Amino acid sequence: MDRIFNSTFENSLRLLILLDEFDMPQTLDMLYAVDFMALYSKAFGLADQNLNGDNEYKFSEFASQRELVKEALRELVLNGTAEAVSYKNGLSYVISTEGEDYCKSLDSDYAREYRAYARNVVSAVAGKSERSLIATIYKMSEQSFREEVVE
Protein backbone atom coordinates (compact mmCIF):
# COMPACT_ATOMS: atom_id res chain seq x y z
CA MET A 1 0.00 0.00 0.00
CA ASP A 2 1.52 3.32 -1.08
CA ARG A 3 -0.58 5.56 1.13
CA ILE A 4 -2.56 5.44 4.33
CA PHE A 5 -5.36 7.76 3.25
CA ASN A 6 -7.25 7.75 -0.03
CA SER A 7 -6.20 4.19 -0.82
CA THR A 8 -8.11 2.00 -3.27
CA PHE A 9 -9.54 0.13 -0.29
CA GLU A 10 -10.78 3.30 1.43
CA ASN A 11 -12.29 4.61 -1.81
CA SER A 12 -13.92 1.22 -2.43
CA LEU A 13 -15.64 1.26 0.94
CA ARG A 14 -16.98 4.78 0.39
CA LEU A 15 -18.19 3.93 -3.11
CA LEU A 16 -19.88 0.78 -1.89
CA ILE A 17 -21.84 2.84 0.64
CA LEU A 18 -22.60 5.38 -2.08
CA LEU A 19 -23.85 2.70 -4.47
CA ASP A 20 -26.05 1.43 -1.66
CA GLU A 21 -27.67 4.88 -1.42
CA PHE A 22 -28.58 5.06 -5.12
CA ASP A 23 -31.71 3.30 -6.42
CA MET A 24 -30.47 3.07 -10.01
CA PRO A 25 -27.14 2.24 -11.68
CA GLN A 26 -24.73 5.18 -11.78
CA THR A 27 -21.88 6.16 -14.07
CA LEU A 28 -18.28 6.54 -13.00
CA ASP A 29 -18.57 10.30 -13.37
CA MET A 30 -21.73 10.56 -11.27
CA LEU A 31 -20.14 8.51 -8.50
CA TYR A 32 -16.94 10.56 -8.75
CA ALA A 33 -18.83 13.85 -8.40
CA VAL A 34 -21.22 12.72 -5.66
CA ASP A 35 -18.41 11.15 -3.62
CA PHE A 36 -16.49 14.43 -3.74
CA MET A 37 -19.61 16.36 -2.77
CA ALA A 38 -20.23 13.99 0.14
CA LEU A 39 -16.69 14.46 1.43
CA TYR A 40 -16.90 18.26 1.13
CA SER A 41 -20.62 18.83 1.73
CA LYS A 42 -20.06 22.11 3.56
CA ALA A 43 -18.62 23.68 0.40
CA PHE A 44 -21.88 22.84 -1.39
CA GLY A 45 -24.13 24.17 1.36
CA LEU A 46 -25.31 20.65 2.25
CA ALA A 47 -23.79 20.32 5.74
CA ASP A 48 -22.29 22.36 8.56
CA GLN A 49 -18.93 20.69 8.20
CA ASN A 50 -16.86 18.69 5.73
CA LEU A 51 -16.52 15.01 6.49
CA ASN A 52 -12.79 15.12 5.72
CA GLY A 53 -12.28 18.45 7.50
CA ASP A 54 -11.59 21.86 6.09
CA ASN A 55 -9.01 21.82 3.35
CA GLU A 56 -8.19 24.83 1.23
CA TYR A 57 -6.90 22.52 -1.52
CA LYS A 58 -10.02 20.33 -1.72
CA PHE A 59 -10.83 21.36 -5.27
CA SER A 60 -7.35 20.48 -6.48
CA GLU A 61 -8.06 16.94 -5.22
CA PHE A 62 -11.08 16.66 -7.50
CA ALA A 63 -9.20 16.25 -10.79
CA SER A 64 -6.97 13.47 -9.47
CA GLN A 65 -9.80 11.69 -7.68
CA ARG A 66 -11.42 10.35 -10.87
CA GLU A 67 -8.70 7.75 -11.47
CA LEU A 68 -8.88 6.65 -7.84
CA VAL A 69 -12.66 6.21 -8.12
CA LYS A 70 -12.22 4.27 -11.38
CA GLU A 71 -9.72 1.92 -9.71
CA ALA A 72 -11.98 1.47 -6.68
CA LEU A 73 -14.94 0.59 -8.89
CA ARG A 74 -12.80 -1.93 -10.74
CA GLU A 75 -11.91 -3.57 -7.42
CA LEU A 76 -15.57 -3.65 -6.34
CA VAL A 77 -16.54 -5.37 -9.60
CA LEU A 78 -13.67 -7.85 -9.34
CA ASN A 79 -14.54 -8.81 -5.78
CA GLY A 80 -18.24 -9.14 -6.61
CA THR A 81 -19.61 -6.39 -4.36
CA ALA A 82 -20.64 -4.27 -7.37
CA GLU A 83 -21.62 -4.99 -10.95
CA ALA A 84 -20.87 -3.12 -14.15
CA VAL A 85 -24.01 -2.95 -16.28
CA SER A 86 -24.92 -1.53 -19.65
CA TYR A 87 -27.35 1.27 -18.86
CA LYS A 88 -28.55 4.32 -20.81
CA ASN A 89 -25.98 4.20 -23.61
CA GLY A 90 -23.01 3.40 -21.42
CA LEU A 91 -21.43 1.56 -18.56
CA SER A 92 -22.86 2.09 -15.08
CA TYR A 93 -22.40 0.49 -11.69
CA VAL A 94 -24.80 -1.02 -9.20
CA ILE A 95 -24.27 -2.67 -5.83
CA SER A 96 -24.61 -6.46 -5.81
CA THR A 97 -26.40 -8.56 -3.21
CA GLU A 98 -22.99 -9.42 -1.75
CA GLY A 99 -22.17 -5.71 -1.65
CA GLU A 100 -25.41 -4.93 0.17
CA ASP A 101 -24.61 -7.63 2.74
CA TYR A 102 -21.07 -6.32 3.19
CA CYS A 103 -22.36 -2.75 3.49
CA LYS A 104 -24.45 -3.77 6.50
CA SER A 105 -21.25 -4.68 8.33
CA LEU A 106 -19.74 -1.20 7.85
CA ASP A 107 -20.73 0.41 11.11
CA SER A 108 -17.80 2.62 12.12
CA ASP A 109 -18.48 6.25 13.01
CA TYR A 110 -16.90 7.32 9.70
CA ALA A 111 -19.05 4.87 7.68
CA ARG A 112 -22.23 6.09 9.40
CA GLU A 113 -21.28 9.74 8.85
CA TYR A 114 -20.32 9.14 5.23
CA ARG A 115 -23.65 7.37 4.62
CA ALA A 116 -25.57 10.32 6.07
CA TYR A 117 -23.61 12.83 3.97
CA ALA A 118 -23.95 10.64 0.86
CA ARG A 119 -27.70 10.24 1.39
CA ASN A 120 -28.04 14.02 1.66
CA VAL A 121 -26.04 14.60 -1.55
CA VAL A 122 -27.89 11.88 -3.48
CA SER A 123 -31.15 13.59 -2.55
CA ALA A 124 -29.82 17.05 -3.46
CA VAL A 125 -28.59 15.97 -6.91
CA ALA A 126 -31.65 13.94 -7.91
CA GLY A 127 -32.47 14.67 -11.54
CA LYS A 128 -29.15 16.40 -12.27
CA SER A 129 -26.64 15.05 -14.77
CA GLU A 130 -23.07 14.19 -13.92
CA ARG A 131 -21.98 16.71 -16.53
CA SER A 132 -23.76 19.55 -14.71
CA LEU A 133 -22.37 18.44 -11.33
CA ILE A 134 -18.83 18.27 -12.63
CA ALA A 135 -19.23 21.68 -14.29
CA THR A 136 -20.44 23.12 -10.99
CA ILE A 137 -17.49 21.64 -9.12
CA TYR A 138 -15.01 23.02 -11.66
CA LYS A 139 -16.70 26.42 -11.47
CA MET A 140 -16.40 26.38 -7.67
CA SER A 141 -12.77 25.31 -8.04
CA GLU A 142 -12.07 28.25 -10.30
CA GLN A 143 -13.78 30.61 -7.88
CA SER A 144 -11.81 29.17 -4.95
CA PHE A 145 -8.56 29.63 -6.87
CA ARG A 146 -9.40 33.27 -7.64
CA GLU A 147 -10.15 33.93 -3.97
CA GLU A 148 -6.79 32.43 -2.97
CA VAL A 149 -4.94 34.64 -5.49
CA VAL A 150 -6.67 37.77 -4.17
CA GLU A 151 -5.70 36.96 -0.57
ROZA-341333 format. One line per 4 residues: number of its first residue (from 1); their letters; for each residue z, x, y of N, C-alpha, C, O, CB. Coordinates in nm, 2 decimals. Glycine has a CB too. Example, Ala and Ser with C-alpha at 12.3 -4.5 7.8 and 13.67 -1.06 7.14 Angstrom:
BEGIN
1	as	0.78,1.32,-0.57,0.78,1.23,-0.45,0.78,1.32,-0.33,0.85,1.42,-0.33,0.90,1.13,-0.45; 0.71,1.28,-0.22,0.71,1.37,-0.11,0.79,1.29,0.00,0.80,1.34,0.11,0.57,1.41,-0.06
This chain:
BEGIN
1	mdri	0.00,0.08,-0.12,0.00,0.00,0.00,0.00,0.09,0.12,0.09,0.18,0.14,0.12,-0.10,0.00; -0.10,0.07,0.21,-0.11,0.15,0.33,-0.01,0.11,0.44,0.02,0.20,0.53,-0.25,0.15,0.38; 0.03,-0.01,0.45,0.11,-0.06,0.56,0.22,-0.16,0.50,0.20,-0.22,0.40,0.03,-0.12,0.67; 0.33,-0.16,0.58,0.43,-0.26,0.54,0.40,-0.40,0.59,0.41,-0.49,0.52,0.57,-0.21,0.60
5	fnst	0.36,-0.41,0.72,0.32,-0.54,0.78,0.17,-0.56,0.78,0.10,-0.47,0.78,0.38,-0.55,0.92; 0.14,-0.68,0.77,0.00,-0.72,0.77,-0.08,-0.67,0.65,-0.20,-0.64,0.67,-0.07,-0.67,0.90; -0.02,-0.66,0.54,-0.08,-0.62,0.42,-0.16,-0.74,0.36,-0.15,-0.85,0.41,0.02,-0.57,0.31; -0.25,-0.71,0.27,-0.33,-0.81,0.20,-0.23,-0.91,0.14,-0.26,-1.03,0.14,-0.42,-0.75,0.09
9	fens	-0.12,-0.86,0.08,-0.03,-0.95,0.01,0.04,-1.05,0.11,0.04,-1.17,0.09,0.08,-0.87,-0.06; 0.08,-0.99,0.23,0.14,-1.08,0.33,0.04,-1.18,0.38,0.08,-1.30,0.40,0.20,-0.99,0.45; -0.08,-1.14,0.41,-0.18,-1.23,0.46,-0.21,-1.34,0.36,-0.23,-1.45,0.39,-0.31,-1.15,0.50; -0.22,-1.30,0.23,-0.24,-1.39,0.12,-0.14,-1.50,0.12,-0.17,-1.62,0.10,-0.25,-1.32,-0.01
13	lrll	-0.01,-1.46,0.13,0.09,-1.56,0.13,0.08,-1.66,0.24,0.10,-1.78,0.23,0.23,-1.50,0.13; 0.06,-1.61,0.36,0.04,-1.70,0.48,-0.08,-1.79,0.46,-0.07,-1.91,0.48,0.02,-1.62,0.61; -0.19,-1.74,0.41,-0.31,-1.82,0.39,-0.29,-1.92,0.28,-0.35,-2.03,0.29,-0.43,-1.73,0.36; -0.22,-1.89,0.18,-0.19,-1.99,0.08,-0.11,-2.11,0.14,-0.14,-2.22,0.11,-0.11,-1.92,-0.04
17	illd	-0.01,-2.08,0.22,0.06,-2.18,0.28,-0.03,-2.26,0.38,-0.02,-2.39,0.38,0.18,-2.13,0.37; -0.11,-2.19,0.45,-0.21,-2.26,0.54,-0.30,-2.35,0.46,-0.33,-2.46,0.50,-0.29,-2.16,0.62; -0.36,-2.30,0.35,-0.45,-2.39,0.27,-0.37,-2.51,0.22,-0.43,-2.62,0.21,-0.50,-2.30,0.15; -0.25,-2.49,0.19,-0.17,-2.61,0.14,-0.15,-2.71,0.25,-0.13,-2.83,0.22,-0.03,-2.56,0.10
21	efdm	-0.16,-2.67,0.38,-0.14,-2.77,0.49,-0.27,-2.84,0.52,-0.27,-2.95,0.58,-0.10,-2.69,0.61; -0.38,-2.79,0.48,-0.51,-2.86,0.51,-0.54,-2.96,0.39,-0.51,-2.93,0.28,-0.63,-2.75,0.52; -0.60,-3.07,0.43,-0.64,-3.17,0.33,-0.78,-3.14,0.27,-0.81,-3.19,0.16,-0.64,-3.31,0.39; -0.86,-3.07,0.35,-1.00,-3.05,0.31,-1.03,-2.90,0.30,-0.95,-2.82,0.36,-1.10,-3.11,0.41
25	pqtl	-1.13,-2.86,0.23,-1.17,-2.71,0.22,-1.19,-2.66,0.37,-1.24,-2.73,0.45,-1.29,-2.69,0.13; -1.16,-2.53,0.39,-1.18,-2.47,0.52,-1.25,-2.34,0.51,-1.25,-2.27,0.41,-1.04,-2.45,0.58; -1.33,-2.31,0.61,-1.41,-2.19,0.62,-1.32,-2.07,0.65,-1.20,-2.08,0.70,-1.52,-2.20,0.72; -1.37,-1.95,0.62,-1.30,-1.83,0.65,-1.26,-1.83,0.80,-1.15,-1.80,0.84,-1.39,-1.71,0.62
29	dmly	-1.36,-1.86,0.89,-1.34,-1.86,1.03,-1.23,-1.96,1.08,-1.16,-1.93,1.17,-1.47,-1.88,1.10; -1.23,-2.08,1.02,-1.13,-2.17,1.06,-0.99,-2.12,1.02,-0.89,-2.13,1.09,-1.15,-2.31,0.99; -0.98,-2.07,0.90,-0.85,-2.01,0.85,-0.81,-1.89,0.94,-0.69,-1.88,0.97,-0.86,-1.97,0.70; -0.90,-1.81,0.97,-0.88,-1.69,1.06,-0.82,-1.74,1.19,-0.72,-1.68,1.24,-1.00,-1.61,1.07
33	avdf	-0.88,-1.84,1.25,-0.84,-1.88,1.39,-0.71,-1.96,1.38,-0.62,-1.93,1.46,-0.95,-1.98,1.45; -0.69,-2.04,1.28,-0.57,-2.12,1.27,-0.45,-2.03,1.23,-0.34,-2.05,1.29,-0.58,-2.23,1.17; -0.47,-1.94,1.15,-0.36,-1.84,1.11,-0.32,-1.77,1.24,-0.20,-1.76,1.26,-0.41,-1.74,1.01; -0.41,-1.72,1.32,-0.37,-1.65,1.44,-0.30,-1.74,1.54,-0.20,-1.70,1.60,-0.50,-1.59,1.51
37	maly	-0.34,-1.86,1.55,-0.28,-1.96,1.64,-0.14,-1.99,1.58,-0.05,-2.02,1.66,-0.36,-2.09,1.65; -0.12,-2.00,1.46,0.01,-2.02,1.40,0.11,-1.91,1.43,0.23,-1.93,1.46,0.01,-2.05,1.25; 0.06,-1.79,1.42,0.14,-1.67,1.45,0.18,-1.66,1.59,0.29,-1.61,1.63,0.07,-1.54,1.40; 0.09,-1.70,1.68,0.11,-1.69,1.83,0.11,-1.83,1.89,0.04,-1.84,1.99,0.01,-1.60,1.89
41	skaf	0.18,-1.92,1.84,0.17,-2.06,1.88,0.22,-2.08,2.03,0.17,-2.17,2.10,0.26,-2.15,1.80; 0.31,-2.00,2.07,0.36,-2.01,2.21,0.24,-1.99,2.31,0.23,-2.06,2.41,0.47,-1.90,2.24; 0.15,-1.89,2.28,0.04,-1.86,2.37,-0.05,-1.98,2.38,-0.13,-1.99,2.48,-0.04,-1.74,2.31; -0.05,-2.07,2.28,-0.14,-2.19,2.28,-0.07,-2.32,2.33,-0.12,-2.43,2.32,-0.20,-2.21,2.15
45	glad	0.06,-2.30,2.37,0.14,-2.41,2.42,0.18,-2.50,2.30,0.20,-2.62,2.33,0.06,-2.49,2.52; 0.19,-2.45,2.18,0.23,-2.53,2.07,0.37,-2.51,2.01,0.41,-2.57,1.92,0.13,-2.51,1.96; 0.44,-2.41,2.07,0.57,-2.38,2.03,0.64,-2.31,2.15,0.58,-2.26,2.24,0.58,-2.29,1.90; 0.78,-2.30,2.13,0.86,-2.23,2.24,0.86,-2.08,2.22,0.90,-2.00,2.31,1.00,-2.28,2.24
49	qnln	0.82,-2.04,2.10,0.82,-1.89,2.07,0.71,-1.86,1.97,0.65,-1.95,1.91,0.96,-1.85,2.01; 0.67,-1.73,1.97,0.57,-1.69,1.87,0.64,-1.65,1.74,0.75,-1.58,1.74,0.49,-1.57,1.93; 0.59,-1.68,1.63,0.65,-1.65,1.50,0.66,-1.50,1.48,0.77,-1.46,1.43,0.56,-1.71,1.39; 0.57,-1.42,1.53,0.57,-1.28,1.51,0.62,-1.21,1.64,0.60,-1.09,1.66,0.44,-1.22,1.48
53	gdne	0.69,-1.29,1.72,0.75,-1.23,1.84,0.65,-1.21,1.96,0.53,-1.23,1.94,0.81,-1.09,1.81; 0.70,-1.18,2.07,0.61,-1.16,2.19,0.54,-1.02,2.18,0.61,-0.92,2.15,0.69,-1.17,2.32; 0.41,-1.02,2.20,0.33,-0.90,2.18,0.22,-0.91,2.28,0.13,-0.99,2.27,0.28,-0.89,2.04; 0.23,-0.82,2.38,0.12,-0.82,2.48,-0.02,-0.78,2.43,-0.11,-0.80,2.50,0.16,-0.73,2.59
57	ykfs	-0.02,-0.73,2.31,-0.15,-0.69,2.25,-0.20,-0.79,2.14,-0.29,-0.75,2.07,-0.14,-0.55,2.19; -0.14,-0.91,2.14,-0.17,-1.00,2.03,-0.32,-1.03,2.03,-0.38,-1.05,1.92,-0.09,-1.13,2.05; -0.39,-1.05,2.14,-0.53,-1.08,2.14,-0.61,-0.97,2.09,-0.72,-0.99,2.03,-0.57,-1.13,2.27; -0.57,-0.85,2.10,-0.65,-0.74,2.05,-0.64,-0.73,1.90,-0.73,-0.68,1.83,-0.60,-0.60,2.11
61	efas	-0.53,-0.79,1.84,-0.52,-0.81,1.69,-0.63,-0.90,1.64,-0.67,-0.89,1.52,-0.38,-0.85,1.66; -0.67,-1.00,1.72,-0.75,-1.11,1.67,-0.88,-1.06,1.60,-0.92,-1.10,1.50,-0.78,-1.21,1.78; -0.95,-0.97,1.67,-1.08,-0.92,1.62,-1.07,-0.85,1.49,-1.15,-0.87,1.40,-1.14,-0.82,1.73; -0.96,-0.77,1.47,-0.95,-0.70,1.35,-0.89,-0.78,1.23,-0.90,-0.75,1.12,-0.86,-0.58,1.37
65	qrel	-0.83,-0.90,1.27,-0.77,-0.98,1.17,-0.87,-1.05,1.08,-0.83,-1.08,0.96,-0.69,-1.09,1.24; -0.99,-1.07,1.12,-1.09,-1.14,1.03,-1.11,-1.07,0.90,-1.11,-1.14,0.80,-1.22,-1.15,1.11; -1.13,-0.94,0.90,-1.15,-0.87,0.78,-1.02,-0.88,0.69,-1.04,-0.89,0.56,-1.18,-0.72,0.80; -0.91,-0.88,0.74,-0.78,-0.89,0.67,-0.77,-1.03,0.60,-0.73,-1.04,0.49,-0.66,-0.86,0.75
69	vkea	-0.81,-1.13,0.67,-0.81,-1.27,0.62,-0.92,-1.28,0.51,-0.89,-1.34,0.41,-0.84,-1.37,0.73; -1.03,-1.22,0.53,-1.14,-1.22,0.43,-1.09,-1.16,0.30,-1.11,-1.21,0.19,-1.26,-1.15,0.48; -1.02,-1.04,0.31,-0.97,-0.97,0.19,-0.86,-1.05,0.13,-0.85,-1.06,0.00,-0.92,-0.83,0.23; -0.78,-1.12,0.20,-0.67,-1.20,0.15,-0.72,-1.32,0.07,-0.68,-1.35,-0.04,-0.57,-1.24,0.26
73	lrel	-0.83,-1.38,0.13,-0.89,-1.49,0.06,-0.95,-1.45,-0.07,-0.95,-1.52,-0.17,-0.99,-1.56,0.15; -1.01,-1.33,-0.07,-1.07,-1.28,-0.19,-0.97,-1.26,-0.30,-0.99,-1.30,-0.42,-1.14,-1.14,-0.16; -0.85,-1.21,-0.26,-0.74,-1.19,-0.36,-0.69,-1.32,-0.41,-0.66,-1.34,-0.53,-0.63,-1.11,-0.29; -0.68,-1.42,-0.32,-0.63,-1.56,-0.37,-0.73,-1.62,-0.47,-0.69,-1.68,-0.56,-0.62,-1.65,-0.24
77	vlng	-0.86,-1.60,-0.44,-0.96,-1.65,-0.54,-0.95,-1.58,-0.67,-0.96,-1.64,-0.78,-1.10,-1.64,-0.48; -0.94,-1.45,-0.66,-0.93,-1.37,-0.78,-0.81,-1.40,-0.87,-0.82,-1.39,-0.99,-0.94,-1.22,-0.75; -0.70,-1.43,-0.80,-0.58,-1.45,-0.88,-0.56,-1.60,-0.92,-0.46,-1.64,-0.98,-0.46,-1.41,-0.81; -0.66,-1.68,-0.87,-0.66,-1.82,-0.91,-0.58,-1.92,-0.83,-0.56,-2.04,-0.87,-0.62,-1.83,-1.05
81	taea	-0.52,-1.87,-0.72,-0.44,-1.96,-0.64,-0.52,-2.03,-0.53,-0.47,-2.13,-0.47,-0.33,-1.88,-0.57; -0.64,-1.99,-0.52,-0.74,-2.06,-0.43,-0.87,-2.06,-0.49,-0.90,-1.99,-0.58,-0.74,-2.00,-0.29; -0.96,-2.15,-0.45,-1.10,-2.16,-0.50,-1.19,-2.16,-0.38,-1.17,-2.22,-0.28,-1.11,-2.29,-0.58; -1.30,-2.09,-0.41,-1.42,-2.09,-0.31,-1.51,-2.20,-0.36,-1.55,-2.20,-0.47,-1.49,-1.95,-0.31
85	vsyk	-1.54,-2.29,-0.26,-1.63,-2.40,-0.30,-1.74,-2.41,-0.20,-1.73,-2.37,-0.08,-1.55,-2.53,-0.30; -1.85,-2.46,-0.24,-1.96,-2.49,-0.15,-1.93,-2.62,-0.08,-1.92,-2.73,-0.15,-2.10,-2.50,-0.23; -1.93,-2.62,0.05,-1.89,-2.74,0.13,-1.95,-2.73,0.26,-1.94,-2.63,0.34,-1.73,-2.74,0.14; -2.02,-2.84,0.30,-2.08,-2.85,0.43,-2.17,-2.73,0.47,-2.14,-2.67,0.57,-1.98,-2.88,0.54
89	ngls	-2.26,-2.71,0.39,-2.36,-2.60,0.42,-2.30,-2.46,0.42,-2.35,-2.37,0.49,-2.42,-2.62,0.55; -2.20,-2.44,0.34,-2.14,-2.30,0.34,-2.03,-2.29,0.24,-2.00,-2.38,0.17,-2.10,-2.26,0.48; -1.97,-2.17,0.24,-1.86,-2.14,0.16,-1.72,-2.18,0.23,-1.70,-2.14,0.34,-1.86,-2.00,0.11; -1.64,-2.25,0.16,-1.51,-2.29,0.21,-1.40,-2.26,0.10,-1.44,-2.23,-0.01,-1.50,-2.44,0.25
93	yvis	-1.28,-2.27,0.14,-1.17,-2.24,0.05,-1.07,-2.36,0.04,-1.05,-2.43,0.14,-1.10,-2.11,0.09; -1.02,-2.37,-0.08,-0.92,-2.48,-0.10,-0.81,-2.42,-0.19,-0.84,-2.34,-0.28,-0.99,-2.61,-0.16; -0.69,-2.47,-0.18,-0.58,-2.43,-0.27,-0.60,-2.49,-0.41,-0.64,-2.60,-0.42,-0.44,-2.47,-0.21; -0.57,-2.41,-0.51,-0.58,-2.46,-0.65,-0.45,-2.52,-0.69,-0.35,-2.51,-0.61,-0.62,-2.35,-0.74
97	tege	-0.45,-2.58,-0.80,-0.32,-2.64,-0.86,-0.22,-2.53,-0.88,-0.10,-2.55,-0.85,-0.35,-2.71,-0.99; -0.26,-2.41,-0.93,-0.18,-2.30,-0.94,-0.12,-2.25,-0.81,0.00,-2.21,-0.80,-0.25,-2.18,-1.01; -0.21,-2.26,-0.71,-0.16,-2.22,-0.57,-0.06,-2.31,-0.51,0.03,-2.27,-0.45,-0.28,-2.21,-0.48; -0.08,-2.44,-0.54,0.02,-2.54,-0.49,0.15,-2.52,-0.56,0.26,-2.52,-0.49,-0.03,-2.68,-0.52
101	dyck	0.15,-2.49,-0.69,0.27,-2.46,-0.76,0.34,-2.34,-0.71,0.46,-2.33,-0.69,0.24,-2.44,-0.91; 0.26,-2.23,-0.69,0.32,-2.11,-0.63,0.38,-2.13,-0.49,0.48,-2.07,-0.46,0.21,-2.00,-0.63; 0.31,-2.21,-0.41,0.35,-2.24,-0.28,0.49,-2.30,-0.27,0.57,-2.27,-0.18,0.25,-2.33,-0.21; 0.52,-2.38,-0.37,0.65,-2.44,-0.38,0.76,-2.34,-0.39,0.88,-2.37,-0.36,0.65,-2.54,-0.49
105	slds	0.73,-2.23,-0.45,0.83,-2.12,-0.47,0.86,-2.04,-0.34,0.95,-1.96,-0.34,0.79,-2.03,-0.58; 0.77,-2.05,-0.24,0.78,-1.97,-0.12,0.88,-2.04,-0.03,0.85,-2.13,0.05,0.65,-1.95,-0.05; 1.01,-2.00,-0.04,1.11,-2.07,0.04,1.20,-1.98,0.13,1.31,-2.02,0.16,1.20,-2.15,-0.05; 1.14,-1.87,0.17,1.21,-1.78,0.26,1.21,-1.85,0.40,1.13,-1.94,0.43,1.15,-1.64,0.27
109	dyar	1.30,-1.80,0.49,1.30,-1.85,0.63,1.16,-1.83,0.69,1.11,-1.92,0.76,1.41,-1.77,0.71; 1.10,-1.72,0.67,0.97,-1.69,0.73,0.87,-1.79,0.68,0.79,-1.84,0.75,0.93,-1.54,0.71; 0.87,-1.81,0.55,0.77,-1.90,0.49,0.79,-2.05,0.54,0.69,-2.11,0.57,0.78,-1.91,0.33; 0.91,-2.09,0.55,0.94,-2.22,0.61,0.90,-2.23,0.76,0.84,-2.33,0.80,1.09,-2.26,0.60
113	eyra	0.93,-2.13,0.83,0.89,-2.13,0.97,0.73,-2.13,0.99,0.68,-2.20,1.07,0.95,-2.01,1.05; 0.67,-2.04,0.91,0.52,-2.03,0.91,0.46,-2.17,0.88,0.37,-2.21,0.95,0.47,-1.92,0.82; 0.51,-2.23,0.78,0.46,-2.36,0.74,0.48,-2.46,0.85,0.38,-2.54,0.88,0.54,-2.42,0.61; 0.59,-2.46,0.92,0.61,-2.56,1.03,0.51,-2.53,1.15,0.45,-2.62,1.20,0.75,-2.55,1.08
117	yarn	0.49,-2.40,1.18,0.40,-2.36,1.28,0.25,-2.40,1.24,0.18,-2.45,1.32,0.41,-2.21,1.31; 0.22,-2.37,1.11,0.09,-2.39,1.06,0.06,-2.54,1.07,-0.05,-2.59,1.11,0.07,-2.34,0.92; 0.15,-2.62,1.02,0.14,-2.77,1.02,0.11,-2.82,1.17,0.03,-2.91,1.19,0.27,-2.84,0.97; 0.18,-2.77,1.26,0.17,-2.80,1.40,0.03,-2.77,1.45,-0.04,-2.85,1.52,0.27,-2.74,1.49
121	vvsa	-0.02,-2.65,1.42,-0.15,-2.60,1.46,-0.26,-2.69,1.39,-0.36,-2.73,1.46,-0.18,-2.45,1.43; -0.25,-2.71,1.26,-0.35,-2.79,1.19,-0.36,-2.93,1.25,-0.47,-2.98,1.27,-0.31,-2.80,1.04; -0.25,-2.99,1.29,-0.25,-3.12,1.36,-0.32,-3.11,1.49,-0.40,-3.19,1.53,-0.11,-3.17,1.38; -0.29,-3.00,1.57,-0.35,-2.98,1.71,-0.50,-2.96,1.70,-0.56,-2.99,1.80,-0.27,-2.87,1.78
125	vagk	-0.55,-2.90,1.60,-0.69,-2.86,1.60,-0.78,-2.96,1.52,-0.90,-2.94,1.50,-0.71,-2.72,1.54; -0.72,-3.06,1.47,-0.79,-3.16,1.39,-0.91,-3.21,1.47,-0.91,-3.25,1.59,-0.70,-3.29,1.36; -1.03,-3.20,1.41,-1.15,-3.25,1.47,-1.22,-3.14,1.55,-1.34,-3.16,1.60,-1.13,-3.36,1.56; -1.16,-3.02,1.56,-1.23,-2.91,1.64,-1.30,-2.82,1.54,-1.25,-2.80,1.43,-1.12,-2.84,1.73
129	sers	-1.40,-2.76,1.59,-1.48,-2.66,1.51,-1.42,-2.53,1.52,-1.35,-2.49,1.62,-1.63,-2.66,1.54; -1.44,-2.44,1.41,-1.39,-2.31,1.42,-1.46,-2.23,1.53,-1.40,-2.14,1.59,-1.42,-2.24,1.29; -1.58,-2.26,1.56,-1.65,-2.20,1.67,-1.58,-2.22,1.80,-1.57,-2.13,1.88,-1.80,-2.25,1.68; -1.54,-2.35,1.83,-1.47,-2.38,1.95,-1.33,-2.31,1.96,-1.29,-2.27,2.07,-1.46,-2.53,1.97
133	liat	-1.26,-2.30,1.85,-1.13,-2.24,1.84,-1.15,-2.09,1.87,-1.07,-2.03,1.95,-1.06,-2.26,1.71; -1.24,-2.03,1.81,-1.26,-1.88,1.83,-1.30,-1.85,1.97,-1.26,-1.76,2.03,-1.37,-1.83,1.73; -1.39,-1.94,2.03,-1.43,-1.92,2.17,-1.31,-1.93,2.26,-1.30,-1.86,2.36,-1.54,-2.03,2.21; -1.22,-2.03,2.23,-1.10,-2.04,2.31,-1.01,-1.92,2.30,-0.96,-1.87,2.40,-1.02,-2.17,2.27
137	iykm	-1.00,-1.87,2.18,-0.91,-1.75,2.16,-0.97,-1.63,2.24,-0.90,-1.55,2.30,-0.90,-1.72,2.01; -1.10,-1.61,2.23,-1.17,-1.50,2.30,-1.15,-1.52,2.45,-1.14,-1.42,2.53,-1.31,-1.49,2.26; -1.16,-1.64,2.50,-1.15,-1.67,2.64,-1.00,-1.64,2.69,-0.99,-1.58,2.79,-1.18,-1.82,2.67; -0.91,-1.67,2.61,-0.77,-1.64,2.64,-0.75,-1.49,2.63,-0.67,-1.43,2.71,-0.67,-1.71,2.54
141	seqs	-0.81,-1.42,2.54,-0.80,-1.28,2.53,-0.86,-1.21,2.66,-0.80,-1.12,2.71,-0.88,-1.23,2.41; -0.97,-1.26,2.70,-1.03,-1.21,2.82,-0.94,-1.23,2.94,-0.92,-1.14,3.03,-1.17,-1.27,2.85; -0.88,-1.35,2.95,-0.79,-1.38,3.06,-0.66,-1.29,3.06,-0.62,-1.24,3.16,-0.75,-1.53,3.06; -0.61,-1.27,2.94,-0.50,-1.18,2.92,-0.53,-1.04,2.96,-0.45,-0.97,3.02,-0.45,-1.18,2.77
145	free	-0.65,-0.99,2.93,-0.69,-0.86,2.96,-0.70,-0.84,3.11,-0.65,-0.74,3.17,-0.82,-0.82,2.90; -0.75,-0.94,3.18,-0.76,-0.94,3.33,-0.63,-0.94,3.39,-0.61,-0.87,3.49,-0.84,-1.06,3.38; -0.53,-1.01,3.34,-0.40,-1.02,3.39,-0.33,-0.88,3.38,-0.26,-0.84,3.47,-0.31,-1.12,3.33; -0.35,-0.81,3.27,-0.30,-0.68,3.24,-0.35,-0.58,3.34,-0.28,-0.49,3.39,-0.32,-0.63,3.10
149	vve	-0.48,-0.59,3.37,-0.55,-0.49,3.46,-0.49,-0.51,3.60,-0.48,-0.42,3.68,-0.70,-0.51,3.46; -0.47,-0.64,3.64,-0.42,-0.67,3.78,-0.28,-0.61,3.79,-0.24,-0.56,3.90,-0.42,-0.82,3.80; -0.20,-0.62,3.69,-0.06,-0.57,3.70,-0.06,-0.42,3.70,0.05,-0.36,3.71,0.03,-0.62,3.57
